Amino acid sequence: MTSQSTSIYTRAGLDEVLATAILSNVLTTKGARVFIEFVPQPLRNPIKIIKSYAVGLTPSQVVSLTNTIGFHVVPEKKLSVVTKYDESGRGEVLMSLSETSTLTQTVLEYVETLNTVVEIPDQLLKDVVFYVTGRVSEMSKVGKALTKAVKMNYNSTDFSNTLYIYFTNVIRTKLYKLSAEIEREAAKHDEALKLIDELLRSENLIPYGPLRVAVISRSFDKQLIKNNYWLLKPLTYDLLTRLCREDGVGMVVLETELGHTLRICLGIKDISFVNVISSLPRELSSELNVMLKGNHVMIKFKDPSRSSLDAVLNVVDVIASNIAPLLIRSSRT
């Protein structure tokens, strides 16, 4: 492997970046020059991964893997898989690990087949398992700070590089403690939570009777939101669930790179997906994508150039005006 170059393609998540740091460390010690490629989500353009490693990425309409080794976790089966993809993209399973929930554990098992054992602090390994399985409250103080920092910088290539360097240092020193950069980013999360509290107590929401609509957009005419858009954006889901819990239905308009989207959380049984669909203006129904996942609905224009704040607020006005009376009726019964 001496003087050979290879790339590792990965997503920008805590588990993915740690697994990548471990794999990179091993390949480097064996003489390879390793290049890290952070793949944005969602992908705007198809990507071809050739003669590389893919951490947390599988073949799809936008991702092709050839002559590549991929690491993938299947949560619903409590299974992780190491797959070798040939020149035609056909996969052959090299390793199948049961009761394995993280890519980190998968890579640690894989590198042992390369006659290498990588030791990382036990608490870090536990924290990654807690993180992936949704048990954040059980994480250590350092782990919780990492979670906050990652959340505030999801899909940021710059922060992914920072996290990669941090984990590389932890692997080298075996010291699992906060770095100044991670601490600063985690502090932003706490600041953003305070802003959400202020936003919910203020006149920055659009009222529809008992229903309140939040807008996280630099185009919205409220200084609290304009001035703090980059802090509030990563916690959109937190804001949505707060509104859902407090009002019975949560509605948030979010500015994204592809225009504005409307996100709805349905928190009471008297209001369903059918109520949302039936409220949509007929003249717009062919122009909108409506996606349902659990009790969450996302609505966006198929053409991003149509997704101005005003256009999405017009959709909000129709839906909210129809749902608000149902909320009032539900509260009386």
Secondary structure, 3 states (H helix, E strand, C coil): CCCCEEEEEECCCHHHHHHHHHHHHHHHHCCCEEEEEECCCCCCCCEEEECCEEECCCCCCCEEEECEEEEEEEHHHCEEEEEEECCCCCEEEEEEEECCCCHHHHHHHHHHCCCCCCCCCHHHHHHHHHHHCCCHHHCCHHHHHHHHHHHHCCCCHHHHHHHHHHHHHHHHHCCCCCCHHHHHHHHHHHHHHHHHHHHHHCCCCEEECCEEEEEECCCCCCHHHHHCHHHHHHHHHHHHHHHHHHHCEEEEEEEECCEEEEEEEECCCCCCHHHHHHHCCHHHHHHEEEEEECCEEEEEECCHHHCCHHHHHHHHHHHHHHHHHHHHHHHHC
